[in-house]
Amino acid sequence: MIIDSHAHIYPDKIAHKAARSIGDFYDIDMDLDGTVDMLLKVGGEAGVDKFLVHSVATTPHQVRSINSFIAKSVSEHPDRFIGFATLHPDCGDEIPEIVDEAISLGLDGIKLHPDFQKFDIDSPKAMRMYEVLEGRLPILFHTGDYRTQYSKPTKIIKVLERFPKLDIIAAHFGAWSEWGFGSKELSEAGVYVDSSSSFYAMSPERIMEMIHIFGTDKIFFGSDYPMWNVKKELETFMSLPLSDEDREKILHKNLEGLLAKYKR
């Protein structure tokens, strides 16, 4: 079993524009278009069994339509997709209702991107989201960007001090473009991480260092489609000197174990 724990998808009519926008933000050439069909195609070629799919609302009014799209995509591909909802701190008093709706839609977590959504992870308005989510859904954060302060991984520690039962996944080994920053603190706090958008910038030795810091029980394999081709990401992962047991944990067992806590 192989699960790609980090894949963005978009409706066909906006997918190309959305993918280009991501490429522009990160100054990366995008060869993939962000559609469901292309994800299934490249995933099939790579031998991936399932994808954790999500998208990000840059404004509050986008939240419900995105969540409906993710839920519809999961319902159309129930054997291939696991869905995470989006949320926005500026949803304010609507946050509890939106979280209830996400759960009723069968979505299994929340994806937040502080840099796109322009909020500090530990800001007071963000704390309202965590208060509602604690014990109900895990959160996948984009973490790390040398250009901004919004998603600094050490801010997660402040969140967990207030909400210790919150399950958090810090994407990109916890600090995109600043790999290693805050890693010790995140590891000690029991935060999960994924490997997405990291392999391209690391030697195999550095990847193994990151794996040792967080431990093989706390890491998920992820590609960050459409930024990277999952086949190449998987080839890199499979070349690492890991035991079969640790490989299985990272490829699917860790994520399955986390999501099992929230099965209703």
C-alpha positions as CSV (number, residue, x, y, z in Angstrom):
1,M,0.0,0.0,0.0
2,I,1.3,3.5,-1.0
3,I,-0.5,6.7,0.1
4,D,0.6,10.0,-1.2
5,S,-0.3,12.2,1.8
6,H,0.0,15.6,0.1
7,A,-1.8,16.3,-3.2
8,H,-3.6,19.5,-4.3
9,I,-6.5,19.2,-6.7
10,Y,-8.7,21.8,-8.5
11,P,-11.8,21.9,-10.6
12,D,-10.9,21.5,-14.3
13,K,-12.0,25.0,-15.3
14,I,-9.5,26.6,-12.9
15,A,-6.8,24.0,-12.5
16,H,-4.4,25.3,-15.0
17,K,-4.6,28.8,-13.6
18,A,-4.3,27.6,-10.0
19,A,-1.2,25.4,-10.9
20,R,0.5,28.3,-12.7
21,S,-0.2,30.6,-9.6
22,I,1.5,28.1,-7.3
23,G,4.4,27.8,-9.7
24,D,4.8,31.6,-9.8
25,F,4.6,31.8,-6.0
26,Y,7.4,29.3,-5.5
27,D,9.3,30.2,-8.7
28,I,9.0,26.6,-10.0
29,D,8.1,25.4,-13.5
30,M,4.9,23.3,-13.3
31,D,4.6,20.4,-15.7
32,L,1.4,19.0,-14.1
33,D,-2.0,20.8,-14.3
34,G,-3.6,20.1,-10.9
35,T,-6.6,18.2,-12.3
36,V,-8.0,15.1,-10.8
37,D,-7.6,13.2,-14.1
38,M,-3.9,14.0,-14.2
39,L,-3.3,13.1,-10.6
40,L,-4.9,9.7,-11.2
41,K,-2.9,9.2,-14.3
42,V,0.5,10.0,-12.8
43,G,-0.4,8.2,-9.6
44,G,-1.4,5.1,-11.6
45,E,1.9,5.2,-13.4
46,A,3.8,5.4,-10.1
47,G,1.8,2.6,-8.4
48,V,0.2,4.9,-5.8
49,D,-2.9,3.4,-4.2
50,K,-4.4,6.4,-2.5
51,F,-4.0,10.2,-2.3
52,L,-4.8,12.6,0.5
53,V,-6.3,15.5,-1.5
54,H,-7.0,19.0,-0.5
55,S,-7.1,22.7,-1.6
56,V,-6.7,26.0,0.2
57,A,-9.2,28.8,0.5
58,T,-7.4,32.2,0.2
59,T,-10.7,34.0,1.2
60,P,-13.5,32.9,3.6
61,H,-16.1,32.8,0.9
62,Q,-14.2,30.1,-1.0
63,V,-14.3,27.6,1.9
64,R,-17.6,25.9,1.4
65,S,-17.3,25.6,-2.4
66,I,-13.8,24.1,-2.0
67,N,-15.0,21.6,0.6
68,S,-17.9,20.6,-1.6
69,F,-15.5,20.0,-4.5
70,I,-13.1,17.9,-2.4
71,A,-16.0,15.9,-1.0
72,K,-17.4,15.3,-4.5
73,S,-14.0,14.2,-5.7
74,V,-13.7,11.7,-2.8
75,S,-17.2,10.4,-3.5
76,E,-16.3,9.8,-7.1
77,H,-13.0,8.0,-6.3
78,P,-13.6,6.5,-2.8
79,D,-11.0,3.9,-3.2
80,R,-8.3,6.4,-4.3
81,F,-8.9,9.6,-2.4
82,I,-8.9,10.7,1.2
83,G,-10.1,14.3,1.6
84,F,-9.1,17.2,3.8
85,A,-11.3,20.3,4.1
86,T,-10.1,23.8,4.0
87,L,-10.9,26.5,6.6
88,H,-10.1,30.2,7.0
89,P,-9.5,32.1,10.2
90,D,-11.6,35.0,8.9
91,C,-14.7,32.7,8.9
92,G,-15.1,33.8,12.5
93,D,-18.4,32.8,14.0
94,E,-19.1,30.4,11.1
95,I,-16.1,28.2,12.0
96,P,-18.0,25.7,14.2
97,E,-20.7,25.2,11.5
98,I,-18.2,24.8,8.7
99,V,-16.3,22.2,10.7
100,D,-19.5,20.3,11.4
101,E,-20.3,20.5,7.6
102,A,-16.8,19.1,6.8
103,I,-17.3,16.2,9.1
104,S,-20.8,15.5,7.7
105,L,-19.2,15.5,4.2
106,G,-16.9,12.7,5.2
107,L,-13.7,14.8,5.2
108,D,-11.0,13.6,7.4
109,G,-9.0,16.7,8.3
110,I,-8.2,20.3,7.6
111,K,-5.5,21.8,5.4
112,L,-4.3,25.3,6.2
113,H,-1.7,27.4,4.3
114,P,-0.7,30.4,6.5
115,D,1.4,32.0,3.7
116,F,-1.4,31.9,1.1
117,Q,-4.1,32.7,3.7
118,K,-2.0,35.4,5.3
119,F,-2.3,34.6,9.0
120,D,0.1,33.8,11.7
121,I,-0.2,30.2,12.9
122,D,-0.3,31.4,16.5
123,S,-2.5,34.5,16.0
124,P,-5.6,35.0,18.3
125,K,-8.0,34.6,15.4
126,A,-6.4,31.3,14.3
127,M,-6.7,30.0,17.9
128,R,-10.5,30.0,17.4
129,M,-10.1,27.3,14.7
130,Y,-7.9,25.1,16.8
131,E,-10.4,25.4,19.7
132,V,-13.1,24.0,17.5
133,L,-10.9,21.3,15.8
134,E,-9.1,19.9,18.9
135,G,-10.2,16.3,19.2
136,R,-12.4,16.4,16.1
137,L,-10.1,16.7,13.1
138,P,-6.3,16.8,12.5
139,I,-4.7,19.8,10.8
140,L,-2.2,19.7,7.9
141,F,-0.2,23.0,7.9
142,H,2.0,24.3,5.2
143,T,5.1,25.2,7.3
144,G,8.1,27.2,6.5
145,D,9.0,29.9,4.0
146,Y,12.1,32.1,4.3
147,R,10.2,35.0,2.8
148,T,7.5,35.3,5.5
149,Q,6.8,34.8,9.2
150,Y,3.3,33.4,8.9
151,S,4.2,29.7,8.9
152,K,7.3,29.6,11.1
153,P,7.2,26.0,12.5
154,T,8.1,27.1,16.1
155,K,4.7,28.9,16.2
156,I,3.1,25.5,16.3
157,I,4.6,24.9,19.8
158,K,2.5,27.9,21.1
159,V,-0.6,26.3,19.6
160,L,0.1,22.9,21.2
161,E,0.6,24.6,24.6
162,R,-3.0,25.8,24.5
163,F,-4.4,22.7,22.6
164,P,-2.3,19.7,23.6
165,K,-4.8,17.2,22.1
166,L,-4.6,18.7,18.6
167,D,-3.0,16.5,16.0
168,I,-0.8,18.5,13.7
169,I,1.0,17.5,10.5
170,A,3.7,20.0,9.5
171,A,4.3,19.7,5.8
172,H,7.6,19.7,4.0
173,F,9.6,18.1,6.9
174,G,8.3,21.0,9.1
175,A,10.0,23.9,7.4
176,W,10.0,24.4,3.6
177,S,13.1,26.3,2.4
178,E,14.3,26.4,6.0
179,W,14.7,22.7,6.6
180,G,15.9,21.9,10.1
181,F,14.6,25.2,11.6
182,G,12.4,24.2,14.6
183,S,12.8,20.5,13.9
184,K,13.9,19.6,17.4
185,E,11.0,21.4,18.9
186,L,8.5,19.9,16.6
187,S,9.8,16.4,17.1
188,E,9.8,16.8,20.9
189,A,6.2,18.0,20.7
190,G,5.1,14.9,18.8
191,V,4.2,16.7,15.6
192,Y,3.8,14.7,12.4
193,V,5.6,15.8,9.2
194,D,5.4,14.9,5.6
195,S,8.1,14.7,3.0
196,S,6.5,16.8,0.3
197,S,8.4,19.5,-1.6
198,S,11.7,18.5,0.1
199,F,13.5,15.8,-1.8
200,Y,14.4,18.2,-4.7
201,A,16.5,20.3,-2.3
202,M,18.2,17.5,-0.3
203,S,20.8,14.9,-0.7
204,P,19.9,11.3,0.4
205,E,22.1,11.9,3.4
206,R,20.2,15.0,4.4
207,I,16.8,13.3,3.9
208,M,17.9,10.5,6.2
209,E,19.0,13.1,8.8
210,M,15.5,14.6,8.7
211,I,13.9,11.1,9.0
212,H,16.1,10.4,12.1
213,I,15.2,13.7,13.7
214,F,11.4,13.1,13.5
215,G,11.5,9.3,13.7
216,T,9.9,6.9,11.3
217,D,6.6,6.7,13.4
218,K,5.9,10.4,12.6
219,I,6.5,10.8,8.9
220,F,4.2,10.5,5.9
221,F,5.3,10.2,2.3
222,G,3.9,13.1,0.1
223,S,4.5,14.5,-3.3
224,D,2.9,18.0,-3.3
225,Y,1.2,17.4,-6.7
226,P,1.0,19.3,-9.0
227,M,4.4,20.7,-8.0
228,W,6.2,17.4,-8.3
229,N,5.7,14.1,-10.1
230,V,4.9,11.5,-7.6
231,K,6.7,8.8,-9.6
232,K,10.0,10.7,-9.2
233,E,9.3,11.4,-5.6
234,L,8.6,7.8,-4.9
235,E,11.7,6.7,-6.7
236,T,13.8,8.9,-4.4
237,F,12.0,7.6,-1.4
238,M,12.4,4.0,-2.3
239,S,16.2,4.5,-2.9
240,L,16.7,5.5,0.8
241,P,18.4,3.0,3.1
242,L,15.3,2.2,5.2
243,S,14.1,-1.1,6.5
244,D,10.9,-2.6,5.0
245,E,9.1,-1.9,8.3
246,D,10.0,1.7,8.3
247,R,9.2,2.1,4.7
248,E,5.7,0.7,5.3
249,K,5.2,3.1,8.2
250,I,6.0,6.1,6.1
251,L,4.2,5.0,3.0
252,H,0.9,4.3,4.7
253,K,0.7,2.9,8.2
254,N,1.5,6.2,10.0
255,L,-1.2,8.1,8.2
256,E,-3.7,5.3,8.5
257,G,-3.0,5.2,12.3
258,L,-3.6,8.9,12.7
259,L,-6.9,8.9,10.7
260,A,-8.1,5.8,12.6
261,K,-8.3,8.0,15.7
262,Y,-11.0,10.1,14.1
263,K,-13.1,7.4,12.4
264,R,-16.8,7.8,13.2
